[in-house]
């Protein structure tokens, strides 16, 4: 059984430090942990999806045995067009929704919190909406990285496309690490076990 982990975001240096790109940041951390080098992804019929990918083993099992097989995928489209490449690669690798994990920013969760869920709606997230449309289902797993709500009357669209504040950047490395840990836990132990760990109050 192959897992597929997708980090959502926007391409290029202009967007790299935006709140909307935290999914890319987590994917990069997983690639770093596994020593992976992301290269052009493959799709069915010789298609070249707009994404980069790498085949890895995620985490470590008992006795130091390498963890489950997974493909790390980072989309190189704009967020609103994420569905096409995700669906192409999932079809090519025969990955069902049950072993597809999307990592994305989440306005409805406070900054620094990480939550995992299976299926559900898109909550106004255009990247998720496009993925669900392209796959024909929303029953995939999600690692939701909290970025919090915009202050005052700031437009959420402007907020997600702004960089993290200086105060947030001081904590961002820890948040990205925690989200990467959640991906590893989800693949190793399943949804309910991971929820018990990551939904518990931090001590």
Beta strands, then each sheet from edge to edge (+ up, - down):
strand 1: 3-7
strand 2: 39-40
strand 3: 51-57
strand 4: 69-75
strand 5: 100-106
strand 6: 114-118
strand 7: 141-146
sheet 1: 2+ 3- 4+ 1+ 5+ 7+ 6-
end
